[in-house]
Structure formats: C-alpha cells, structure tokens
Amino acid sequence: MQARLQGFFKTFGPGLIFASTAIGVSHLVQSTRAGANYGMAMIYIVTLTNILKYPFFEYGSRYANATGRSLIDGYRQLGKGMLWLYFLITIGSLFFVCGAVGAVTAGFMDNLFGISARVPNGGVITTFALFAICILMLLIGKYRILDSMMKIIGVVMVLSTLVAYLLSLAKGPSPVVEGFVPPEHWEVGFMIALMGWMPTAVDMSTWNSLWTIARIEQSGYKPTLRQTLLDFNIGYIVTSVLAIFFVTLGAYMLYGTGKVMPEGSAGFAHAVVSLYTETMGHWTYIIIAASAFSIMFGTSLAVFDGYARSLERTTELLFLSESKAEQALKNRSFYIGCLLVIGIGSFLVITFFGSSMKKLVDFATTMSFLIAPVIAVANYILVAKRIPTEARPKTAMHVLSWMGILSLTAFSIYFLIYG
C-alpha cells in the first residue's frame, strides 16, 4: 500500500495541470454563460462533450507513458505532412487562444487589484504585467514551478467552486423577470464555441504527453501505464464535474433575470465575482476575487507553458536533423524564444481586439472546435497502431473514439454550412 501511494505521488501532477488549463475560460466564462443563456439544459451538452472528447486527451498521457515520447513526435511518425499540419494549426491558434486566456485573466487581475482605477491605461499595463510575470516564472522555474503552483491553485479552485455551488443550491434560482420567455432555439455559434473548449481544445492533448514526460524527468520515476492514466483521470473527472457546477451557477444566478454580462474583460470579471458574492455574502468579495484570479492565473501559466513546449518540439522536429533535435530536446534551447514570441503575439492580439473579450473568446474557441476532428483522428491512429500492444486501448475506447470523431466532424460541417 505504501509503495502504491509513493508511486502515485511521484506520478501526480500532469492531470492537475490539465484540469487547471481546462477550467479557466471554458468553465469560468463559457459554462457560466451557457447556464445564464439557456439554463440547466446546457448540462447535457457539456457532459456529452466531455465524454466524447475524453479518449483524445487520454491518448496523450497513454502515448507518452507507452513510448516515452510526446504526441508531437508521434505526428512525425505519421509523416511530415501531419507534423506540418499540426505546426500550422498551432501557429494559427496559439496567439488567439493565449490572447483570450490572457484577456480574461487580466480582467480578473484588474478587478482584484483595481489597477485601472489607479493608473491611466490600466488594462494595457495589467495585461503586460501578467504576461511578464508568467514568462519570468516559467523561465526560472520551468515545469517545477508549474507543478507546484497548480497543486496550490487546484485546491483553491475546487474548494471555492464547491462552496459557491452548494450555497447556490441552498439559496435556489434567482427570480425570473416578468414576461421572460425561454429561448426556443440554441445559437449555433455559441454552441460550437462552448464545445470548442469543453473541457479544452483537442489539439492541447499534446500538452498532456509533454507534461507527462516532464514529470518523469523531474521525479526520476517511470510510472506504470495505470498510474499515469489514474493521474489523468483524476484531473479529467475534476474538470468535468466543475463544468456542471459552473453551468448550474450561471443558470441559478442569471437565467431569466434579465442581467447581461459585460463584454469587456474587467467588467466581465467584476460581474462574475459580484454574482458569487450575492450568493455567498458581500463580505466574501475579496476572497472570491482572489480565488477567481488564481484560477485564471493558473490557466495562463499552463497555456503559456503548453504552447511553448509544443511549438518548441514541433520546430525542432521540422527544422533540425534528428540528432540535433534530440540535443535540443535535452537543453531546451528553443523554449525561451517560444515563450517570448507567444507573449508578444498574444499581447498584440488583445490590443487589436480591444475591449471585446467575448468576441475574442468565441473566435478562439470556435477555431479550436473546427480543427478538433483532424487531431482526434491522428491521436486515435497513434494509440491504435503505433504503441506496444499491451498499452493499446480496449474495445470500449475504440467505440467511444469513433463516436467522438464522427460527432466532432458532423458538428464542424454543420457549423461551416449553417453557422
């Protein structure tokens, strides 16, 4: 028993980082909006999406444990064309994704510290400071700081959301305004945006594999496949359950009340925190504001690190010889450059989109959903045919994988035609 616990704690980490990555925008923003716009009906959509996407994220952890390599290395085995496609997908989405996450996080940071109220151009200064802090922390601490921060933030995230959820259930739904008529149809664009990052973008499954490898390097312990999947499953279950909590909070506090969430990041952050304090008491404002910011800050750290690692490894495999790519993998020579490029590009995206956080988030999440089927197919091929037989998934996972691929493809086609 003691040996099992020691093995678990040596493995534990990547799953929680994944959960922190997912819970930021998809839960705090999109799930709350889903409940606010359509009520409890959105729980079925959120739950189904999490189930259908599950295999493709699990395959990231499975592949890394079975091969000692990332999914990105696996894409190279599928052919350079697949690696180029992933590279183009990454380049095409990373600035918008990091920009969306950064805009939301900066809003909660501004709301917590009141920067805009004290200095001119406070929003710009807040965003710049946030990006600089994230980049410096990752350059100094790398995976170690990410792992440590996520374990602290994870506890805050789960406890604060659970308390708010239970108090909201006890209080009951907010009164519906007179004359309220429930929406007859669901907006296709919003549905695709919601599913795009629920629990997060499928192309971020490569990050699971990169973090699994980083954890092995940090701990010096090679876990069994069962231990690696247990770590991932804990993170996935946490993020799936919390998604239901956030939909419920949005439905109970906003649905039918006539309240509209602001589009600006700072205004949106203040509105979200205020909703929680209405349920938990106004004396909790600073606690909720700090908790919300910590959740989003953890997401920002994880997103910056995940994109930097994936861009670094893709660049090495595409533009270096095999021997030089192996050497670069050891000394992390491209990591610094990737972080700086991501920070600068994302900052410019936020500046370009101005104060419309909602449009930025919807654009990033929609883009993520449309590219999901391609990554899903690649991940499935790798674990179905390119790893040792004993590590391959069982029949139920094959069935769920095909259901997920067909569903993601069908929704994407429908959106392109009718969206």
SULTA-V814935 format. One record per residue. N is the residue number from 0. RES is the residue in one letter. PHI is phi in whole degrees, -180 to 180 (* if undefined). PSI is psi in degrees with one decimal (none if undefined). Layout:
n=[N	N]
res=[RES	RES]
phi=[PHI	PHI]
psi=[PSI	PSI]
This chain:
n=[0	1	2	3	4	5	6	7	8	9	10	11	12	13	14	15	16	17	18	19	20	21	22	23	24	25	26	27	28	29	30	31	32	33	34	35	36	37	38	39	40	41	42	43	44	45	46	47	48	49	50	51	52	53	54	55	56	57	58	59	60	61	62	63	64	65	66	67	68	69	70	71	72	73	74	75	76	77	78	79	80	81	82	83	84	85	86	87	88	89	90	91	92	93	94	95	96	97	98	99	100	101	102	103	104	105	106	107	108	109	110	111	112	113	114	115	116	117	118	119	120	121	122	123	124	125	126	127	128	129	130	131	132	133	134	135	136	137	138	139	140	141	142	143	144	145	146	147	148	149	150	151	152	153	154	155	156	157	158	159	160	161	162	163	164	165	166	167	168	169	170	171	172	173	174	175	176	177	178	179	180	181	182	183	184	185	186	187	188	189	190	191	192	193	194	195	196	197	198	199	200	201	202	203	204	205	206	207	208	209	210	211	212	213	214	215	216	217	218	219	220	221	222	223	224	225	226	227	228	229	230	231	232	233	234	235	236	237	238	239	240	241	242	243	244	245	246	247	248	249	250	251	252	253	254	255	256	257	258	259	260	261	262	263	264	265	266	267	268	269	270	271	272	273	274	275	276	277	278	279	280	281	282	283	284	285	286	287	288	289	290	291	292	293	294	295	296	297	298	299	300	301	302	303	304	305	306	307	308	309	310	311	312	313	314	315	316	317	318	319	320	321	322	323	324	325	326	327	328	329	330	331	332	333	334	335	336	337	338	339	340	341	342	343	344	345	346	347	348	349	350	351	352	353	354	355	356	357	358	359	360	361	362	363	364	365	366	367	368	369	370	371	372	373	374	375	376	377	378	379	380	381	382	383	384	385	386	387	388	389	390	391	392	393	394	395	396	397	398	399	400	401	402	403	404	405	406	407	408	409	410	411	412	413	414	415	416	417	418]
res=[M	Q	A	R	L	Q	G	F	F	K	T	F	G	P	G	L	I	F	A	S	T	A	I	G	V	S	H	L	V	Q	S	T	R	A	G	A	N	Y	G	M	A	M	I	Y	I	V	T	L	T	N	I	L	K	Y	P	F	F	E	Y	G	S	R	Y	A	N	A	T	G	R	S	L	I	D	G	Y	R	Q	L	G	K	G	M	L	W	L	Y	F	L	I	T	I	G	S	L	F	F	V	C	G	A	V	G	A	V	T	A	G	F	M	D	N	L	F	G	I	S	A	R	V	P	N	G	G	V	I	T	T	F	A	L	F	A	I	C	I	L	M	L	L	I	G	K	Y	R	I	L	D	S	M	M	K	I	I	G	V	V	M	V	L	S	T	L	V	A	Y	L	L	S	L	A	K	G	P	S	P	V	V	E	G	F	V	P	P	E	H	W	E	V	G	F	M	I	A	L	M	G	W	M	P	T	A	V	D	M	S	T	W	N	S	L	W	T	I	A	R	I	E	Q	S	G	Y	K	P	T	L	R	Q	T	L	L	D	F	N	I	G	Y	I	V	T	S	V	L	A	I	F	F	V	T	L	G	A	Y	M	L	Y	G	T	G	K	V	M	P	E	G	S	A	G	F	A	H	A	V	V	S	L	Y	T	E	T	M	G	H	W	T	Y	I	I	I	A	A	S	A	F	S	I	M	F	G	T	S	L	A	V	F	D	G	Y	A	R	S	L	E	R	T	T	E	L	L	F	L	S	E	S	K	A	E	Q	A	L	K	N	R	S	F	Y	I	G	C	L	L	V	I	G	I	G	S	F	L	V	I	T	F	F	G	S	S	M	K	K	L	V	D	F	A	T	T	M	S	F	L	I	A	P	V	I	A	V	A	N	Y	I	L	V	A	K	R	I	P	T	E	A	R	P	K	T	A	M	H	V	L	S	W	M	G	I	L	S	L	T	A	F	S	I	Y	F	L	I	Y	G]
phi=[*	-64	-65	-65	-64	-62	-63	-64	-69	-74	-92	-60	154	-57	-65	-72	-64	-60	-60	-65	-62	-73	-73	-56	-71	-63	-98	-61	-100	-69	-67	-62	-63	-62	-65	-67	-84	-129	75	-70	-60	-70	-61	-67	-66	-62	-65	-63	-62	-63	-69	-69	-88	-51	-57	-73	-80	-60	-64	-63	-68	-61	-64	-64	-68	-74	-116	75	-126	-85	-60	-63	-62	-65	-61	-63	-67	-74	127	-64	-62	-67	-66	-64	-62	-64	-61	-67	-62	-64	-62	-72	-113	-62	-69	-74	-66	-64	-65	-64	-63	-64	-63	-66	-63	-62	-63	-70	-68	-64	-64	-72	-100	62	-68	-62	-75	-106	-133	-64	53	-60	-63	-65	-63	-62	-63	-62	-64	-60	-63	-63	-64	-59	-65	-63	-63	-72	-68	-81	-100	51	-63	-59	-69	-64	-62	-66	-63	-67	-70	-73	-64	-59	-65	-60	-62	-67	-65	-65	-69	-64	-64	-62	-64	-65	-66	-66	-63	-66	-76	90	-63	-68	-61	-83	-68	-64	86	-65	-119	-59	-63	-80	-129	-91	-68	-60	-59	-69	-61	-66	-63	-63	-72	-58	-116	-113	-76	-161	-69	-63	-66	-80	-62	-63	-66	-55	-67	-67	-71	-63	-66	-63	-66	-63	-66	-70	-86	72	-118	-96	-75	-73	-61	-62	-66	-62	-70	-62	-59	-64	-63	-61	-62	-69	-64	-59	-68	-70	-68	-66	-61	-64	-59	-69	-61	-62	-61	-64	-68	-72	-97	-127	-61	79	-89	85	-77	-119	-78	-62	-87	-64	-63	-67	-65	-63	-59	-62	-65	-63	-63	-63	-61	-66	-70	-63	-84	-97	111	-67	-67	-91	-55	-65	-67	-67	-61	-68	-66	-63	-64	-64	-61	-70	-65	-61	-63	-61	-58	-66	-68	-61	-66	-63	-68	-64	-65	-69	-67	-60	-68	-64	-62	-61	-72	-82	-115	-119	-67	-60	-68	-71	-65	-66	-67	-64	-63	-79	-98	54	-68	-95	-61	-61	-61	-64	-61	-66	-62	-63	-62	-66	-62	-68	-63	-67	-63	-62	-63	-67	-77	67	-93	-86	-64	-59	-64	-65	-64	-64	-64	-65	-69	-65	-59	-62	-68	-68	-94	-60	-59	-64	-67	-60	-63	-62	-62	-65	-60	-63	-84	-82	-133	-113	-126	-53	-55	-67	-98	-74	-70	-79	-57	-60	-70	-63	-62	-64	-63	-67	-62	-65	-63	-65	-67	-61	-67	-63	-65	-65	-64	-59	-65	-63	-86	-111	-74]
psi=[-43.8	-38.9	-37.5	-42.4	-42.0	-42.3	-39.0	-47.2	-27.4	-24.1	-32.5	132.6	-60.4	-37.4	-37.6	-36.2	-41.4	-44.9	-42.9	-37.3	-43.3	-37.5	-19.6	-94.2	-42.6	-31.5	-60.7	-34.7	-65.2	-42.3	-39.1	-43.7	-38.0	-46.6	-38.0	-37.9	-36.6	3.3	-156.6	-13.0	-27.1	-16.2	-37.3	-40.7	-46.0	-45.4	-44.9	-41.5	-43.1	-37.6	-46.0	-28.6	-14.0	-48.6	-37.4	-27.0	-40.7	-35.0	-26.8	-47.5	-41.6	-47.4	-42.3	-41.8	-41.1	-29.5	-18.7	11.7	163.0	164.3	-30.0	-40.4	-36.1	-39.2	-35.1	-36.0	-30.0	-10.0	149.1	-26.4	-41.0	-39.1	-40.5	-39.8	-44.7	-38.9	-44.8	-38.8	-43.6	-48.5	-39.1	-21.3	-25.2	-39.6	-36.0	-39.6	-50.4	-35.0	-42.6	-47.1	-42.8	-40.5	-43.6	-45.7	-43.1	-35.6	-44.4	-31.9	-43.6	-41.2	-38.1	-44.8	-7.2	40.3	-44.2	-30.9	-15.5	-30.3	150.0	150.3	40.7	-35.3	-43.6	-44.2	-40.9	-46.3	-45.3	-44.5	-42.1	-49.0	-41.3	-42.6	-46.1	-47.4	-44.1	-42.3	-41.3	-35.0	-36.7	-47.4	-20.6	-138.0	-33.5	-46.3	-36.1	-46.4	-45.8	-45.5	-40.5	-32.2	-34.6	-49.7	-36.1	-41.6	-45.8	-43.9	-49.4	-46.8	-46.2	-40.6	-39.7	-43.1	-46.4	-39.7	-47.7	-41.5	-36.0	-40.9	-41.0	-37.5	-33.4	169.5	148.4	150.5	139.3	137.8	152.5	133.4	6.3	131.7	118.3	143.1	134.7	-28.9	149.3	133.5	121.6	-44.2	-43.4	-38.7	-43.3	-40.9	-40.9	-47.0	-25.3	-40.3	31.9	109.6	-23.6	-178.6	139.2	-33.2	-14.7	1.1	-26.0	-28.7	-36.1	-45.3	-39.4	-41.1	-33.7	-44.2	-41.6	-38.6	-40.2	-42.2	-39.0	-43.8	-21.7	16.0	127.2	105.4	161.2	165.2	-38.9	-41.1	-43.4	-43.8	-32.7	-44.8	-46.5	-44.5	-35.8	-47.2	-41.3	-39.7	-42.5	-48.4	-33.5	-41.5	-42.0	-29.0	-41.4	-40.6	-46.4	-37.0	-43.7	-43.5	-43.1	-41.3	-42.5	-34.7	-20.2	-32.3	122.0	4.2	-13.1	-1.8	140.8	131.8	132.1	154.5	-32.2	145.2	-44.2	-43.8	-39.9	-44.9	-45.9	-40.6	-42.1	-47.8	-40.0	-36.9	-43.1	-40.8	-27.7	-31.2	-41.4	-11.5	141.0	-21.3	-15.4	4.1	-50.5	-34.3	-46.0	-41.3	-42.5	-39.4	-45.6	-42.7	-40.7	-38.9	-48.7	-33.7	-40.6	-40.7	-43.5	-46.1	-47.7	-39.8	-43.4	-46.8	-43.9	-45.9	-38.3	-43.1	-44.0	-40.7	-39.7	-51.2	-38.7	-43.2	-42.7	-45.5	-30.2	-38.2	-1.6	155.4	165.5	-41.4	-40.8	-32.7	-38.7	-40.2	-41.0	-34.6	-31.9	-39.3	-1.8	42.9	-24.8	-10.1	-44.5	-48.1	-40.4	-42.6	-44.4	-43.0	-44.4	-44.1	-47.6	-48.2	-42.0	-36.8	-40.6	-36.7	-44.6	-41.6	-40.6	-42.6	-12.8	-134.4	2.2	78.5	-38.2	-45.6	-39.6	-45.7	-46.2	-38.3	-46.4	-44.1	-37.1	-44.0	-41.5	-39.8	-39.8	-27.4	-3.9	-42.7	-36.6	-47.3	-38.2	-44.9	-44.3	-44.4	-40.6	-44.4	-42.0	-44.7	-20.6	-26.0	-17.6	13.9	162.8	144.1	-41.4	-16.9	-4.2	153.5	158.6	174.7	-40.6	-38.0	-34.8	-45.2	-46.5	-35.1	-46.3	-37.6	-42.1	-44.5	-45.6	-40.3	-46.4	-41.0	-44.5	-45.0	-38.8	-44.4	-43.9	-42.6	-42.6	-31.8	-45.4	-11.8	none]
